[in-house]
Amino acid sequence: MTTLPPVTAEVASAALDSLPTRLRKRADSTAAKAANWPVAVTDATVVVRVDDATTVTLTTTAGVVTSAEDAVCSCLLAPACLHRAAVLTLAPLAEETDGPATTAVVPSDAGDSAPVPPETGVLDLTPPQSAAVHALRTAATAVLAAGVTGSGAVHRATLLHAAHSARVAGLHRAAAAAVRVARRLSEAGTGDPAFRLPELASELAELLTVAVGLRRAPDPDLIGAARRAYTANGSLRLHGLFTEPVVTASGYAGAVTYALAQDGRLHSLSDVAPGDADRARRAAGSAVPGGSALTLRELGDHGGAILTDPTVSPDGRIGGGGAVRSVRASGARWHEEPLDTLWRRSPADQVAAALRWSAEPADERDAGGDLLFLTGTITGGGFAVDGGPTVRLLAPDERPELPYVENLRLLAGAHGLALRLVARLAADRPSGVRALATAWQGTDGDPIRADLGLRRLNRTHLPRTGVPSVPAPALPTELDLLRRAVDRAVAGGRAVTAAVADGELPRRLAAVGLTTGAACARALVDTASDRRHDALGRLRPADPEAYAHAWLASSTYASAATASLLTAAWAPEEDHDPA
């Protein structure tokens, strides 16, 4: 099927509401058929042809289906028909894009939806908020019990309903987490190649953590913000760093340029909207706000700009606005000031900061806070970081339309090549980093800098070099097995966890000193397979809450242990305990 336009969470959650129960059971099988229905796209209309007599028409606003009335089926049963529900089930969920807005966390007229802060500083949830938290926890637990393979349209709709209730009640962090889980489930259901199981597991852990926290001892940090608040910023002097193409499984694409301000803070400018990889490449040529005729890619490629009266969010994202003006300014290369300072920070400090960044709420993370600025050498074993370990260079996106994979394959053979690199940690592959941009001295001595997702390299760009192979470090096998068990539980659900469970993993974890991990793994196994009988010999119903708590404990431990061991692996040799 040609890519369907994104639909808002509210439209997606209501897709099954009008169907009778007997038809809801057929929603997933019909959605599978709908994947083969032909699609025709015109300006603001998408027509899905079910058969010669039936069509589903989607009308978009700025590329997004924003209301239930914008999805119409021509059959006699509409709107309570499977055709319409199947198409809306297949459509990706819309994302909020950056834009100037100022929204308080809890409006002053929120009434019963506003949490009440008592003298202790802990929030008292209102009845609507308590109900929303219960709905979120129940929906998340049901997804975890069913697993990816067992979660269909009804599970996603239940999650989105709960997310909508949470958003109305002012629980923005929980609502956003639920929508992200639903989005990941949609990616898995449509077989999107961008789907990564560890990312779904991480989002599900965030949702359960927030829901459990709100139920036990609500904290203001668990409430979250409605939207990024963009405010006027006076003026900004920016030095461009690099430009990254963005293509999401939810039907959005564009480009993000990162730049350093005079105060040493990273900022980002973006052009992201509904589209595909072609749009990502085109968006790199979008103009920087303010009329300077400088493009995002030009700014990222050693460019500079001065912006007056831009709107900037607290996390460093730069918006537009009618008052903003921009002019070109001198830029800097990576080895020149002020950019060179980014590479002078120790790798260990950068990794520690990136791990702290990843532990923050997703909607409150500073722009570029996860970026690593590394210097090192290509070896047969990977990228040997100066002052750090040897790591694998991984592609952030493996779509053939973007040159990441091709470029990294070329660089991997340039043994001995000294590089400066911008990268991110890879949560699902701790022994590697996702390479975004790089720079080195070319064969003629001139510097070469490449945005690895936008510029296609060839062998003429690389000098002849050669060094011995150096193996990349790995985390303990037992910890990796626990991480896989956590992910496998999300993939297959409680039944699969119980079927493949044995006592070997807890024993192995305990044998290498990971005793807390062993206890978590044992609890996960026990709650997955616990089907005790009552005094009369009757089988007791399963306890999904106990299983969810055990899984969350295992997930939290695995993430914390991985972060701790990564911090140690990236520490300078003199910091390691010789014992």
C-alpha positions as CSV (number, residue, x, y, z in Angstrom):
1,M,0.0,0.0,0.0
2,T,1.2,3.5,-0.8
3,T,2.0,5.3,2.4
4,L,-1.2,6.5,4.1
5,P,-1.3,10.0,5.7
6,P,-0.8,10.2,9.4
7,V,-4.0,10.4,11.6
8,T,-4.3,12.0,15.0
9,A,-4.4,9.7,18.1
10,E,-8.0,10.8,18.7
11,V,-9.1,9.7,15.2
12,A,-7.2,6.4,15.5
13,S,-8.7,5.6,18.9
14,A,-12.2,6.2,17.6
15,A,-11.7,4.1,14.5
16,L,-13.2,1.0,16.2
17,D,-15.8,2.7,18.4
18,S,-18.6,2.6,15.9
19,L,-18.1,-1.1,15.1
20,P,-20.3,-3.8,16.8
21,T,-18.3,-6.4,18.9
22,R,-18.6,-9.0,16.2
23,L,-16.9,-6.8,13.7
24,R,-14.2,-5.6,16.1
25,K,-12.9,-9.2,16.2
26,R,-12.3,-9.0,12.4
27,A,-10.5,-5.7,12.5
28,D,-7.0,-7.1,12.3
29,S,-7.7,-9.6,9.6
30,T,-9.4,-6.9,7.5
31,A,-6.5,-4.5,8.1
32,A,-4.1,-7.2,6.7
33,K,-6.2,-7.3,3.5
34,A,-6.3,-3.5,3.4
35,A,-2.6,-3.4,3.1
36,N,-3.1,-4.5,-0.5
37,W,-5.8,-2.1,-1.4
38,P,-4.7,0.4,-4.1
39,V,-4.2,4.1,-3.0
40,A,-4.5,7.2,-5.1
41,V,-3.2,10.5,-3.8
42,T,-4.1,14.0,-4.8
43,D,-3.4,17.3,-3.1
44,A,-5.3,17.0,0.2
45,T,-7.2,13.7,-0.5
46,V,-6.2,10.1,-0.3
47,V,-8.6,7.5,-1.9
48,V,-8.3,3.9,-1.0
49,R,-10.1,1.6,-3.4
50,V,-11.5,-1.5,-1.6
51,D,-13.2,-2.9,-4.7
52,D,-15.0,-1.6,-7.8
53,A,-17.9,-0.2,-5.8
54,T,-16.3,0.8,-2.5
55,T,-13.7,3.5,-1.6
56,V,-12.4,5.0,1.6
57,T,-11.6,8.7,1.2
58,L,-9.2,10.5,3.7
59,T,-9.1,14.3,3.7
60,T,-6.0,15.9,5.2
61,T,-5.2,19.2,6.8
62,A,-1.4,20.0,6.5
63,G,-1.0,16.4,5.5
64,V,-2.8,14.9,8.6
65,V,-6.3,13.4,9.1
66,T,-7.4,15.5,12.0
67,S,-11.1,14.5,12.6
68,A,-13.3,11.5,12.3
69,E,-15.4,13.3,9.6
70,D,-12.3,13.4,7.4
71,A,-12.4,9.6,6.9
72,V,-15.4,8.5,4.8
73,C,-16.4,5.2,3.3
74,S,-18.8,4.8,0.4
75,C,-20.3,1.5,1.5
76,L,-23.9,1.3,3.0
77,L,-22.6,0.4,6.5
78,A,-20.5,3.5,6.8
79,P,-19.3,4.8,9.2
80,A,-19.7,1.6,11.2
81,C,-17.9,-0.4,8.6
82,L,-14.7,-2.5,8.6
83,H,-13.3,-0.8,5.5
84,R,-13.0,2.6,7.2
85,A,-11.7,1.1,10.5
86,A,-9.1,-1.1,8.7
87,V,-7.7,1.9,6.8
88,L,-7.5,4.1,9.9
89,T,-5.9,1.2,11.8
90,L,-3.2,0.9,9.1
91,A,-2.5,4.7,9.0
92,P,0.5,5.9,11.0
93,L,-0.1,8.0,14.1
94,A,0.5,11.7,13.7
95,E,3.3,13.4,15.6
96,E,3.4,16.9,17.1
97,T,5.9,18.9,15.1
98,D,8.0,21.8,16.4
99,G,6.3,25.2,16.2
100,P,5.9,28.3,18.3
101,A,3.5,27.8,21.1
102,T,3.2,28.7,24.8
103,T,1.2,26.3,26.9
104,A,1.2,26.0,30.6
105,V,1.6,22.6,32.2
106,V,-1.8,22.8,33.9
107,P,-4.2,25.6,32.7
108,S,-5.6,27.8,35.4
109,D,-9.1,26.9,34.5
110,A,-8.5,23.2,34.5
111,G,-11.0,22.7,37.3
112,D,-11.3,19.1,38.4
113,S,-8.5,18.0,36.0
114,A,-5.8,20.0,37.9
115,P,-3.8,18.1,40.4
116,V,-3.7,19.6,43.9
117,P,-0.2,20.1,45.4
118,P,-0.4,19.6,49.2
119,E,2.2,21.0,51.6
120,T,4.4,17.9,51.2
121,G,5.0,18.7,47.5
122,V,3.4,15.5,46.4
123,L,0.4,15.8,44.1
124,D,-3.1,14.6,45.0
125,L,-4.7,13.2,41.9
126,T,-8.2,14.2,41.1
127,P,-10.8,11.4,40.4
128,P,-10.5,11.9,36.6
129,Q,-6.8,11.6,36.8
130,S,-6.9,8.5,39.0
131,A,-9.3,6.9,36.5
132,A,-7.0,7.8,33.6
133,V,-4.0,6.3,35.4
134,H,-5.9,3.1,36.1
135,A,-6.9,2.9,32.4
136,L,-3.3,3.4,31.3
137,R,-1.9,0.8,33.6
138,T,-4.6,-1.7,32.6
139,A,-4.0,-1.0,28.9
140,A,-0.2,-1.3,29.2
141,T,-0.4,-4.5,31.3
142,A,-2.7,-6.0,28.6
143,V,-0.2,-5.2,25.9
144,L,2.6,-6.7,27.9
145,A,0.7,-9.9,28.6
146,A,-0.3,-10.3,25.0
147,G,3.0,-9.3,23.5
148,V,3.6,-7.8,20.1
149,T,2.3,-10.9,18.3
150,G,-1.0,-10.8,20.3
151,S,-1.6,-7.1,20.3
152,G,-4.0,-6.0,17.6
153,A,-6.2,-3.1,16.7
154,V,-8.2,-3.4,19.9
155,H,-5.2,-3.2,22.1
156,R,-3.9,-0.1,20.3
157,A,-7.3,1.6,20.4
158,T,-7.6,0.9,24.1
159,L,-4.2,2.5,24.6
160,L,-5.1,5.5,22.6
161,H,-8.4,5.9,24.5
162,A,-6.5,5.9,27.8
163,A,-4.0,8.3,26.4
164,H,-6.8,10.7,25.4
165,S,-8.3,10.5,28.9
166,A,-4.9,11.2,30.4
167,R,-4.3,14.2,28.2
168,V,-7.7,15.7,29.0
169,A,-6.9,15.1,32.7
170,G,-3.6,17.0,32.4
171,L,-1.3,13.9,32.6
172,H,0.8,14.8,29.6
173,R,3.8,12.6,30.2
174,A,1.8,9.5,30.6
175,A,-0.4,10.3,27.6
176,A,2.6,10.9,25.4
177,A,4.2,7.6,26.5
178,A,1.0,5.7,25.7
179,V,0.8,7.2,22.2
180,R,4.4,6.3,21.6
181,V,3.7,2.7,22.6
182,A,0.7,2.6,20.3
183,R,2.9,4.0,17.5
184,R,5.5,1.3,18.0
185,L,2.8,-1.4,18.0
186,S,1.5,0.0,14.7
187,E,5.0,-0.2,13.2
188,A,5.3,-3.8,14.3
189,G,1.9,-4.6,13.0
190,T,2.6,-3.2,9.5
191,G,6.0,-4.8,9.3
192,D,7.8,-1.5,9.0
193,P,11.6,-2.1,8.7
194,A,12.2,0.8,11.1
195,F,10.6,-1.1,14.0
196,R,13.0,-1.9,16.8
197,L,11.8,-4.2,19.6
198,P,14.1,-2.6,22.2
199,E,12.6,0.8,21.5
200,L,9.1,-0.6,22.1
201,A,10.3,-2.2,25.3
202,S,11.8,1.1,26.5
203,E,8.6,3.0,25.7
204,L,6.5,0.4,27.5
205,A,8.8,0.6,30.5
206,E,8.4,4.4,30.6
207,L,4.6,4.1,30.4
208,L,4.4,1.6,33.3
209,T,7.0,3.5,35.4
210,V,4.9,6.7,35.1
211,A,1.6,4.9,35.7
212,V,2.9,3.1,38.7
213,G,4.5,6.3,40.1
214,L,1.4,8.3,39.7
215,R,-0.6,5.7,41.5
216,R,1.8,5.4,44.4
217,A,3.2,8.9,45.1
218,P,2.4,11.4,42.3
219,D,5.3,13.8,41.7
220,P,5.2,16.9,39.6
221,D,7.8,15.5,37.2
222,L,5.4,12.6,36.4
223,I,2.8,15.1,35.1
224,G,4.8,16.5,32.2
225,A,4.1,19.4,29.9
226,A,1.3,19.8,27.3
227,R,3.7,21.1,24.6
228,R,7.0,22.7,24.2
229,A,6.7,26.4,25.2
230,Y,8.4,28.6,22.6
231,T,9.4,32.1,23.8
232,A,11.2,35.0,22.2
233,N,14.9,34.8,22.7
234,G,16.4,38.2,21.6
235,S,19.2,37.1,19.3
236,L,21.3,33.9,18.7
237,R,24.7,33.5,17.1
238,L,24.9,30.0,15.7
239,H,27.8,27.9,14.4
240,G,26.5,24.9,12.4
241,L,27.6,21.4,13.3
242,F,25.8,18.9,11.0
243,T,22.4,18.1,9.4
244,E,20.5,14.8,10.1
245,P,17.8,13.4,7.8
246,V,14.7,12.2,9.7
247,V,12.3,9.6,8.5
248,T,9.8,8.1,11.0
249,A,7.7,5.1,10.8
250,S,4.7,7.3,11.5
251,G,4.8,8.9,8.1
252,Y,7.0,12.0,8.9
253,A,10.2,13.1,7.3
254,G,12.5,16.0,7.2
255,A,15.9,17.3,8.3
256,V,17.3,18.6,11.6
257,T,20.4,20.8,11.8
258,Y,22.3,21.1,15.1
259,A,24.2,24.3,15.9
260,L,26.2,25.7,18.8
261,A,25.3,29.0,20.3
262,Q,27.7,31.5,21.8
263,D,26.8,30.4,25.3
264,G,28.0,26.8,24.5
265,R,24.5,25.4,24.3
266,L,23.3,23.2,21.5
267,H,20.3,24.2,19.5
268,S,18.3,22.5,16.7
269,L,16.4,23.8,13.7
270,S,14.1,21.5,11.8
271,D,11.7,21.0,8.9
272,V,9.7,17.9,9.6
273,A,6.3,17.1,8.1
274,P,4.3,14.2,6.6
275,G,6.4,12.6,3.9
276,D,9.0,9.9,3.0
277,A,12.8,9.7,2.5
278,D,12.6,11.9,-0.6
279,R,11.2,14.6,1.6
280,A,14.0,14.2,4.1
281,R,16.6,14.9,1.4
282,R,14.6,17.9,0.1
283,A,14.0,19.3,3.6
284,A,17.8,19.6,4.0
285,G,17.5,22.4,1.4
286,S,14.9,24.3,3.4
287,A,15.7,27.8,4.4
288,V,16.7,28.8,7.9
289,P,13.9,30.9,9.4
290,G,14.2,34.7,8.9
291,G,14.9,35.2,5.2
292,S,18.7,34.8,5.0
293,A,18.5,32.3,2.1
294,L,20.8,30.1,4.1
295,T,19.6,26.4,4.0
296,L,19.6,24.0,6.9
297,R,22.3,21.9,5.1
298,E,24.5,25.0,4.4
299,L,24.3,26.0,8.1
300,G,25.2,22.5,9.2
301,D,28.2,22.4,6.7
302,H,30.5,24.8,8.5
303,G,27.9,27.6,8.2
304,G,27.0,30.4,10.6
305,A,24.0,32.5,11.2
306,I,22.7,35.3,13.4
307,L,19.0,35.1,14.3
308,T,17.1,38.0,15.9
309,D,13.9,37.5,17.7
310,P,13.7,33.8,17.2
311,T,11.3,31.6,19.3
312,V,13.1,29.0,21.3
313,S,11.8,26.2,23.4
314,P,13.3,25.4,26.9
315,D,15.0,22.3,25.4
316,G,16.8,24.4,22.7
317,R,14.6,23.8,19.7
318,I,14.3,26.9,17.5
319,G,10.9,27.7,16.0
320,G,9.9,30.3,13.4
321,G,7.5,33.2,14.0
322,G,6.8,36.3,12.0
323,A,9.3,38.4,13.9
324,V,12.4,36.3,13.4
325,R,15.1,37.6,11.1
326,S,18.4,35.9,10.1
327,V,21.6,36.8,8.3
328,R,24.6,34.7,7.2
329,A,27.6,34.8,9.4
330,S,31.0,33.2,9.4
331,G,31.1,29.6,10.4
332,A,33.7,27.3,11.8
333,R,35.2,23.9,11.1
334,W,35.1,21.2,13.7
335,H,38.7,21.7,14.8
336,E,38.2,25.5,15.2
337,E,36.7,27.4,18.0
338,P,34.0,27.4,19.3
339,L,33.2,23.9,18.0
340,D,36.5,22.3,18.9
341,T,35.5,22.5,22.6
342,L,32.9,19.8,22.0
343,W,35.6,17.3,21.1
344,R,37.8,18.2,24.1
345,R,35.3,16.8,26.6
346,S,36.4,13.3,27.8
347,P,34.4,10.5,26.1
348,A,33.5,9.1,29.6
349,D,31.9,12.4,30.6
350,Q,30.0,12.6,27.4
351,V,28.6,9.1,27.8
352,A,27.6,9.8,31.4
353,A,25.8,12.9,30.2
354,A,24.1,11.0,27.4
355,L,22.9,8.3,29.8
356,R,21.5,10.9,32.1
357,W,19.7,12.5,29.1
358,S,18.1,9.2,28.2
359,A,16.7,8.8,31.7
360,E,14.9,12.1,31.5
361,P,11.2,12.3,30.3
362,A,11.2,12.1,26.5
363,D,9.4,15.4,26.1
364,E,11.9,17.3,28.3
365,R,15.2,16.3,26.8
366,D,17.5,19.0,25.6
367,A,18.2,19.2,21.9
368,G,21.4,17.4,21.2
369,G,21.9,16.1,24.7
370,D,22.4,12.6,23.4
371,L,25.2,13.5,21.0
372,L,28.7,12.2,21.4
373,F,31.7,14.1,19.9
374,L,34.5,11.6,19.5
375,T,38.0,11.5,18.0
376,G,39.6,8.2,17.1
377,T,40.9,5.8,14.4
378,I,39.2,3.2,12.2
379,T,40.6,-0.3,12.9
380,G,39.7,-3.8,11.8
381,G,37.7,-4.1,15.0
382,G,35.7,-0.9,14.7
383,F,36.4,2.7,15.8
384,A,39.1,3.1,18.4
385,V,38.0,6.1,20.5
386,D,40.8,8.3,21.8
387,G,40.6,7.9,25.6
388,G,37.8,5.3,25.3
389,P,37.0,1.8,24.0
390,T,36.8,0.5,20.4
391,V,33.2,0.5,19.3
392,R,31.2,-0.5,16.2
393,L,29.9,2.2,13.9
394,L,26.2,1.5,13.3
395,A,23.7,3.1,10.9
396,P,21.0,5.2,12.5
397,D,18.7,4.3,9.6
398,E,19.1,1.4,7.2
399,R,16.7,2.6,4.5
400,P,18.4,2.3,1.1
401,E,17.3,5.8,0.2
402,L,19.7,7.2,2.8
403,P,23.4,6.5,2.4
404,Y,24.2,5.6,6.0
405,V,24.9,1.9,5.4
406,E,26.9,2.4,2.2
407,N,29.0,5.1,3.8
408,L,29.8,3.2,6.9
409,R,30.7,0.1,4.9
410,L,33.2,2.2,3.0
411,L,34.6,3.8,6.2
412,A,35.0,0.4,7.9
413,G,37.6,-0.6,5.3
414,A,39.7,2.6,5.8
415,H,41.9,1.1,8.6
416,G,44.1,3.7,10.2
417,L,42.0,6.6,9.1
418,A,41.8,9.3,11.9
419,L,38.3,10.7,12.3
420,R,36.3,13.2,14.2
421,L,32.8,11.8,14.7
422,V,29.3,12.9,15.9
423,A,27.4,9.8,17.1
424,R,24.7,8.6,19.5
425,L,24.8,5.6,21.9
426,A,22.9,2.6,20.7
427,A,20.6,1.4,23.5
428,D,19.9,-1.9,21.8
429,R,23.6,-2.5,20.9
430,P,25.8,-1.2,23.7
431,S,29.0,-2.1,22.0
432,G,28.4,0.4,19.2
433,V,27.4,4.0,18.4
434,R,25.2,5.3,15.7
435,A,27.3,7.4,13.4
436,L,25.7,10.7,12.2
437,A,28.5,12.8,10.7
438,T,32.3,12.7,10.4
439,A,35.4,14.6,9.2
440,W,38.9,13.7,8.3
441,Q,41.9,14.8,6.1
442,G,41.4,13.9,2.5
443,T,44.1,12.5,0.1
444,D,45.1,16.0,-0.9
445,G,45.3,17.2,2.7
446,D,42.1,19.2,2.5
447,P,39.5,18.4,5.3
448,I,36.4,16.4,4.3
449,R,33.2,16.6,6.4
450,A,30.2,14.5,5.6
451,D,26.6,14.2,6.9
452,L,26.5,10.4,6.7
453,G,22.8,10.3,6.0
454,L,22.9,12.9,3.2
455,R,26.2,12.7,1.4
456,R,27.3,9.6,-0.6
457,L,31.0,9.0,-0.2
458,N,33.3,7.1,-2.6
459,R,36.8,5.7,-2.4
460,T,38.4,8.8,-3.8
461,H,37.5,10.6,-0.5
462,L,39.6,8.1,1.6
463,P,43.4,8.1,1.9
464,R,45.3,4.7,1.9
465,T,46.0,3.6,5.5
466,G,46.4,0.5,7.5
467,V,46.5,-0.6,11.2
468,P,46.0,-3.9,13.1
469,S,42.6,-5.1,14.2
470,V,41.4,-4.1,17.7
471,P,38.4,-6.0,19.1
472,A,35.3,-4.1,20.3
473,P,34.4,-4.6,24.0
474,A,31.2,-6.4,25.0
475,L,29.0,-6.3,28.0
476,P,28.7,-9.5,30.1
477,T,26.9,-12.2,28.2
478,E,24.6,-12.8,31.2
479,L,23.4,-9.2,31.2
480,D,22.8,-9.4,27.5
481,L,20.7,-12.5,28.0
482,L,18.6,-10.6,30.6
483,R,18.1,-7.8,28.2
484,R,17.0,-10.2,25.5
485,A,14.6,-11.9,27.9
486,V,13.0,-8.5,28.6
487,D,12.6,-7.8,24.9
488,R,11.4,-11.4,24.2
489,A,8.7,-10.9,26.8
490,V,7.5,-7.8,24.9
491,A,7.5,-9.6,21.6
492,G,5.8,-12.8,22.7
493,G,3.9,-11.9,25.8
494,R,3.4,-13.8,29.0
495,A,2.7,-17.1,27.4
496,V,6.0,-17.2,25.5
497,T,7.9,-16.0,28.6
498,A,6.4,-18.9,30.5
499,A,7.0,-21.4,27.8
500,V,10.7,-20.7,27.4
501,A,11.5,-20.0,31.0
502,D,13.9,-22.0,33.0
503,G,16.1,-21.5,36.0
504,E,19.3,-21.2,34.0
505,L,19.4,-17.4,33.6
506,P,18.9,-16.5,37.3
507,R,21.7,-19.0,38.1
508,R,24.1,-17.5,35.5
509,L,23.4,-14.0,36.7
510,A,24.0,-14.9,40.3
511,A,27.2,-16.7,39.3
512,V,28.8,-13.6,37.9
513,G,27.7,-11.4,40.9
514,L,24.6,-9.9,39.4
515,T,22.4,-11.0,42.3
516,T,19.7,-8.3,41.9
517,G,19.4,-9.2,38.2
518,A,19.1,-12.9,39.2
519,A,16.2,-12.0,41.6
520,C,14.5,-10.0,38.8
521,A,14.9,-12.8,36.3
522,R,13.5,-15.3,38.8
523,A,10.5,-13.1,39.6
524,L,9.8,-12.7,35.8
525,V,9.9,-16.5,35.3
526,D,7.7,-17.2,38.4
527,T,5.0,-14.6,37.6
528,A,4.9,-15.7,33.9
529,S,4.2,-19.3,34.8
530,D,2.3,-18.9,38.1
531,R,-1.0,-20.6,37.7
532,R,-1.7,-21.8,41.3
533,H,-4.9,-23.7,42.4
534,D,-7.2,-22.7,45.2
535,A,-8.3,-24.8,48.1
536,L,-10.8,-26.6,46.0
537,G,-8.3,-27.4,43.3
538,R,-9.6,-24.9,40.8
539,L,-7.0,-23.0,38.7
540,R,-6.7,-19.4,39.8
541,P,-6.8,-16.7,37.2
542,A,-3.4,-15.3,36.1
543,D,-2.2,-12.1,37.8
544,P,-1.2,-9.7,35.0
545,E,-0.3,-7.0,37.5
546,A,2.3,-9.1,39.3
547,Y,3.8,-10.1,35.9
548,A,3.9,-6.5,34.8
549,H,5.7,-5.5,38.0
550,A,8.2,-8.3,37.6
551,W,8.9,-7.3,33.9
552,L,9.3,-3.6,34.8
553,A,11.7,-4.5,37.6
554,S,13.8,-6.6,35.1
555,S,13.7,-3.9,32.5
556,T,14.7,-1.2,34.9
557,Y,17.5,-3.3,36.3
558,A,18.8,-4.2,32.8
559,S,18.9,-0.6,31.7
560,A,20.6,0.6,34.9
561,A,23.2,-2.2,34.9
562,T,23.9,-1.5,31.2
563,A,24.3,2.2,31.9
564,S,26.7,1.4,34.8
565,L,28.8,-1.0,32.8
566,L,28.9,1.4,29.8
567,T,30.1,4.2,32.0
568,A,32.9,1.9,33.3
569,A,33.8,0.7,29.8
570,W,34.2,4.3,28.5
571,A,36.3,5.4,31.5
572,P,40.0,6.1,30.9
573,E,42.3,3.2,31.7
574,E,43.7,4.9,34.8
575,D,40.2,5.1,36.2
576,H,39.6,1.4,36.1
577,D,40.1,-0.6,39.3
578,P,43.1,-3.0,38.7
579,A,41.4,-5.5,41.0
